[in-house]
């Protein structure tokens, strides 16, 4: 008895490749359940701590809270999701005002959320942020720091 015919072998190889490609798409999807947050922005106010942790003219990455906050001028803050819009990975670091996603090489201007190097093409979602009593609060309805999720 001879082995599988060439067409069957080709079909099996194609099925294996399609399955592997499907896993790659799942790993890069923001809907992925492989460790990426389902909601890339907070669903309630989050206390980020002392506002002085964000340097004027720079930015600070809050990995645990999945946020990046910049301070373009004293007392002025802008916050964005730190979840990459390409593959859903968390930004690995911030240098100056550039956020770096090491999963696929995307880079973002963390003062605007705009991608500055692909593969990401969509900006980081903006998150409301305010300074209350010297503390930063981010998320919808960000208000006084009392009773906030840490």
C-alpha positions in Angstrom: 0.0 0.0 0.0 1.4 3.3 -0.9 1.5 6.5 1.3 -1.0 9.3 1.1 -1.5 10.9 -2.2 0.1 14.3 -2.9 -3.2 16.2 -2.8 -4.0 14.8 0.6 -0.5 15.7 2.0 -0.9 19.2 0.6 -4.4 19.5 2.3 -3.0 18.3 5.6 -0.1 20.7 5.5 -2.4 23.6 4.6 -4.8 22.7 7.5 -1.8 22.7 9.9 -0.6 26.1 8.7 -4.1 27.5 8.9 -4.4 26.4 12.5 -1.0 27.9 13.4 -2.0 31.2 11.7 -5.3 31.2 13.7 -3.3 30.9 17.0 -1.2 33.9 15.9 -4.2 35.9 15.2 -5.7 35.0 18.6 -2.5 36.0 20.4 -2.4 39.4 18.6 -6.1 40.2 19.1 -7.2 42.7 21.7 -10.1 40.2 22.3 -7.5 37.5 23.1 -7.8 35.7 26.5 -4.0 35.1 26.5 -3.2 37.7 29.2 -4.4 40.9 27.6 -7.0 43.0 29.4 -10.5 42.7 28.0 -11.1 46.4 28.6 -8.0 48.4 27.8 -9.1 51.4 30.0 -10.2 51.5 33.6 -14.0 51.0 34.2 -13.8 53.0 37.5 -11.6 55.7 39.0 -8.1 54.5 40.0 -5.7 56.3 42.4 -2.3 56.4 40.8 -0.5 58.0 43.7 1.5 61.1 44.1 1.2 63.4 41.1 4.9 64.4 41.5 5.8 60.9 40.2 5.1 62.2 36.6 7.9 64.6 35.6 7.0 67.9 33.9 7.8 67.3 30.2 7.9 63.5 30.6 5.7 60.6 31.3 5.3 57.7 33.7 4.1 54.1 33.0 1.8 52.6 35.5 2.0 48.9 34.4 -0.2 47.5 37.2 -3.0 50.0 36.3 -2.3 49.6 32.6 -2.0 53.4 32.1 0.6 55.9 31.0 0.4 59.5 32.2 2.3 62.5 30.7 2.7 66.0 32.2 3.1 68.5 29.4 3.1 71.5 31.8 3.1 71.8 35.6 -0.3 70.7 36.9 -1.5 69.4 33.5 -1.8 65.7 32.9 -2.9 63.4 30.1 -3.5 59.7 30.4 -3.8 56.9 27.9 -4.3 53.2 28.0 -0.9 51.4 28.1 -2.3 48.5 26.1 -0.9 48.4 22.5 -3.6 48.9 19.9 -1.9 46.4 17.6 -1.5 43.2 19.6 -3.0 44.1 23.0 0.4 43.8 24.8 1.2 46.1 27.6 3.8 48.8 26.9 7.1 47.7 28.3 8.7 51.0 29.0 8.5 54.8 28.5 11.6 56.8 27.6 11.0 60.5 27.6 7.6 60.8 25.8 7.9 57.5 23.8 6.1 54.4 24.9 7.5 51.1 23.6 5.6 47.9 23.0 8.2 45.2 22.7 5.8 42.5 21.4 5.9 43.7 17.8 7.9 46.9 17.9 5.1 49.5 18.0 6.0 52.9 19.5 3.6 55.6 20.7 3.8 59.3 21.5 2.5 59.1 25.1 1.6 62.8 25.1 -0.9 62.3 22.3 -1.4 58.5 22.2 -0.6 58.5 18.5 1.5 55.7 17.0 4.9 56.8 15.8 6.2 53.4 14.6 4.1 50.4 13.5 2.7 47.9 13.2 0.1 49.7 15.4 -1.9 52.3 13.4 -4.6 53.2 15.9 -3.9 55.6 18.8 -3.9 54.6 22.5 -7.3 55.3 24.0 -7.4 58.5 26.1 -8.4 58.1 29.8 -9.7 61.0 31.9 -7.1 62.0 34.6 -7.0 64.7 37.2 -4.8 65.8 40.2 -6.7 65.9 43.5 -4.9 66.9 46.6 -1.6 66.1 45.0 -2.7 62.7 43.9 -3.5 61.5 40.4 -6.8 59.9 39.7 -7.6 58.3 36.3 -10.7 56.7 34.9 -14.3 57.5 34.2 -15.6 60.1 36.6 -12.2 60.5 38.1 -12.9 62.4 41.3 -11.5 62.8 44.8 -8.9 60.1 45.7 -10.9 58.8 48.8 -12.2 55.3 48.4 -10.6 54.5 45.1 -9.3 51.2 43.8 -5.6 50.9 44.2 
